[in-house]
Amino acid sequence: QSLPSDLQRKLSLLLDIPINITVEIGSKVMAIEDILKLSPSSVIDLDRYINEPIDLKVNGVLVAKGELYQVEDQFAIKIKEILTKEERVNLISRQYTRG
């Protein structure tokens, strides 16, 4: 489906703007006391299992879920699901009602 030319022109102004993309494989809440006890051999258990999807965030907003891959000597993400606008709004509203 083709976009109207005025919309394409406006969109083209944004296409070269960099955005911050973050891949989150898990998280952990720790007290400062416990953080200060960490050493180079420390292991931190995250809040996810190894077979759970990882989160892809754009400017801090969850937009997709995927799987972690290794490509040669680098990590990569394979997108498995892109969240709809409604799903993103529901996630944000749940975060604010919990906090």
C-alpha positions in Angstrom: 0.0 0.0 0.0 1.5 3.3 -1.1 1.5 6.4 1.1 0.4 9.8 -0.1 3.3 11.9 -1.4 3.0 14.5 1.3 3.2 11.8 4.0 6.2 10.2 2.2 8.0 13.5 2.1 7.4 14.2 5.8 8.5 10.6 6.7 11.6 11.0 4.6 12.7 13.8 7.0 12.8 11.3 9.9 14.4 8.3 8.3 18.0 9.3 9.1 17.4 10.2 12.7 19.2 7.7 15.0 17.2 5.9 17.7 18.3 3.8 20.7 17.6 0.1 20.4 18.1 -2.1 23.4 17.9 -5.9 23.7 17.0 -6.9 27.3 17.7 -10.5 28.2 16.6 -10.2 31.8 16.9 -8.1 34.9 17.6 -8.3 38.6 16.9 -5.9 41.5 19.8 -5.9 43.9 20.7 -3.9 47.0 23.7 -1.7 46.8 25.3 -3.8 49.5 25.0 -6.9 47.3 26.3 -5.0 44.2 29.4 -4.0 46.2 30.1 -7.6 46.9 30.3 -8.6 43.2 33.6 -9.8 41.8 34.8 -10.8 38.3 33.6 -14.4 38.9 30.2 -13.5 40.3 27.1 -14.9 38.7 23.8 -12.9 38.8 20.6 -14.9 38.3 18.2 -13.0 36.0 14.4 -13.0 36.1 14.0 -15.1 32.9 14.6 -18.6 31.8 17.0 -19.3 29.0 14.2 -20.4 26.6 12.0 -17.3 27.2 11.8 -14.6 24.5 14.0 -11.5 24.9 12.7 -7.9 24.7 13.5 -5.5 21.9 13.0 -1.9 23.1 13.2 1.3 21.0 13.8 4.4 23.1 12.9 2.4 26.2 9.5 1.2 24.8 9.0 -2.5 24.2 8.2 -3.1 20.5 9.1 -6.7 19.8 10.1 -10.0 21.2 12.7 -12.4 19.8 15.4 -15.0 20.2 19.0 -14.5 20.9 21.4 -15.9 18.2 25.1 -15.9 17.6 26.3 -14.8 14.2 30.0 -15.5 13.8 31.5 -13.9 16.9 28.6 -11.4 17.6 25.2 -11.6 19.1 22.0 -11.1 17.0 18.3 -11.1 17.6 15.7 -12.9 15.5 12.4 -11.1 15.7 9.5 -13.5 16.6 6.7 -11.1 17.5 6.1 -7.3 16.9 3.7 -5.9 19.5 0.7 -3.9 18.4 0.0 -0.4 19.5 -2.7 -1.7 21.9 -0.3 -4.3 23.4 2.3 -1.5 24.1 -0.4 0.7 25.7 -1.6 -2.2 27.9 2.0 -2.9 29.1 2.7 0.7 29.9 -0.6 1.1 31.8 0.1 -2.1 33.8 3.5 -0.7 34.8 2.0 2.5 36.1 -0.8 0.8 38.1 1.8 -1.5 39.8 4.2 1.3 40.7 
